[in-house]
Amino acid sequence: MDIVIIGGGYAGVACALRLARKAGRGNRITLVNDSDGFVERIRLHQVAAGSGTARRALRPVLERAGVGLVVGRAEAINSGARSVRVDGRSLPWDRLVLALGSVPRRTGDGAAVLAPGESEAIAARLKEMRDGARVAVIGGGLTGIEAATEIKEAYPGLDVALLTRSPLGQGWSPAARTHLLAAFDRLGVRVEEGVHCGGDAPVPGADLTLAAAGFEIPALGRDAGLAVNGHDRVLVDPLLRSVSDPRIHAVGDCAVPVHDPGHALPMGCKSALPMGAQAGDNIAAECRGRAGRAFDFRLAFYCVSLGRRDGLIQWADRAGRPVGPVWTGRLAAHYKEFICRFTWRVLALESRGVPTVMGMRTGHAPRVPEGQVQAGAN
């Protein structure tokens, strides 16, 4: 069986490595990615502030596990012919996994975004700025929070402002929001709430505008005729198969379950890694004539860095709500760094045959579609 995975991010690599270990002989696994590198997106704000790198060598990890790598851009999917066009060439598949990830949503042509290549360009621009220069960060989500605090800590002489439509930290526990606002005040990051930014220009008066206003999904799945939601995320059943075509799985940011997988599914590596591994398990089970298992996800915590020496870990309750205990300060910063290192380390271990990619479960997996037998659900 030819199994093709499109996308070399957290979900795609986890899926490929799990398949390599469990699918058995006679199956060819190929990963398609636009480069031969793996990008740790959770570190791009550090790169922008001039601290560290977010790039890892992808090919050695895949080769160690026996996964083929095709470097190129997936342009179109032909479900009837069971092929995908990659830079003009046709790649056949018997099973296809979409792990397309997401890309930063842009507010206009003048705003920079945290993306491979662009984060390095932001770092170069920041180094050239003089004290008093203005940096505007658009978006009060985790990406905007981390970018604003990281930049201000690295360049205390800059005038850094975060512009957000909603109150900063809205929905977090009172203790978490109190620490967040105190960290912004300590660093000297101005917060402007109730601001809607858009259009085709950077923030007026800003020397650098950084957009962290959410993410968009590549349209490859939609263009292939797969059912998607209003944000182009592929609709998947409990086995992570497209509801339009059971030969096609979708995982990570580009996928959204049509049935509650337990807790609400956030975007990012916290859900992408276990989704990718579960899809790999399910396809491998199919290769061996066995039933797959429904994806069951439990959200344990949110973690956010507030510079290199401060952080915030907001634990969730049993229902997945961000109202549990809060860790702050250096403890939280160290824990966040541990998580960042762990996400790559588990993939490296998977490539050596060690099953380390996993996620917490609620124990209440969604119902498997009629006609399928759920194996090993808990």
MOFENRA-V647442 format. One line per field, one symbol per residue. phi: phi as a letter, one per 40 degrees, with the letter a starting at -180 (. if undefined). psi: psi as a letter, one per 20 degrees, with the letter a starting at -180 (. if undefined). burial: b if it has 9 or more other C-alpha atoms within 8 Angstrom, else e. A space follows every 50 residues. Layout:
# MOFENRA-V647442
phi=???
psi=???
burial=???
This chain:
# MOFENRA-V647442
phi=.cbbbbhbcdcccccccccdcbcgcgbbbbbbacacbbbcccbcccdccg bgbbbbccdccccdcgccbbcibcbabbcccfabcbfgbcbcabbbbcbc gabcccciccccbcadgcccccdcccccccdgcbbbbchbcccccccccc ccccbccccbbbbbcbdcgcgccdcccccdcccccccgccbbcgbbbagb bccdgccabbcbbhbbbdcdccccgccbccbgcccbcdcgcdccaccbbb agccbaccbdchcdccchccbcccccccccdcccccdcgbccbccbbbcc abbacbgcbaaabbcccccgccbcdbbbgcdccccccccccccccccccd ccgccbcabcbcgbccccddgbbcbgcb
psi=pooppopkbggggggghgghhihrqjppppppqirkqppnhijhhgghjj oaqjpqphghgghhikpqpoorpphqpnhgimqppoliqpoqqhpppoli brqppqirhipqqnqpghhhhgghghhiqrpiqppppopkahggghgghg ghhhmiiqopqppqhrppjpirqhgghghghhgggghkppporkpopaak qrppiphppoplkaqqpqjggghijqpraijjpppqahjkqpihoiipqp qbhiqpqiqojerpoqqrhhhgghgghggggghhgghjkrqaqqppppog rqppqmaijqrpooqqaijjqmjaqpqrbhghghgghggghhhhhhghhh ijjoniorrqqhjmqqpqqpiqpppkq.
burial=bbbbbbbbbbbbbbbbbbbbbbbbeebebbbbbeebbbbbeebbbbbbbb eeebeebbbebbbbbebbbebbbbbbbbeeebbbbbeeeeebbbbbbbbb bbbbbbbbeebbbbbeebbbbbbeeeeeeeeebbbbbbbbbebbbbbbbb bbbeebbbbbbbbbbbebbeebbeebbebbbebbbebebbbbbbbeeeee bbeeebebbbbbbeebbbebbbebebbbeeebbbbbbbbbbbbeeebbbb bbbbbbbeeebbbebebebebbbbbbbbbbbbbbbbbeeebbbbbbbbbb bbbbbbbbebbbbbbbbeebebbbebbbbbbbbeebeeebeebbebbbbb beeeeebebebbeebbebeeeeebeeee
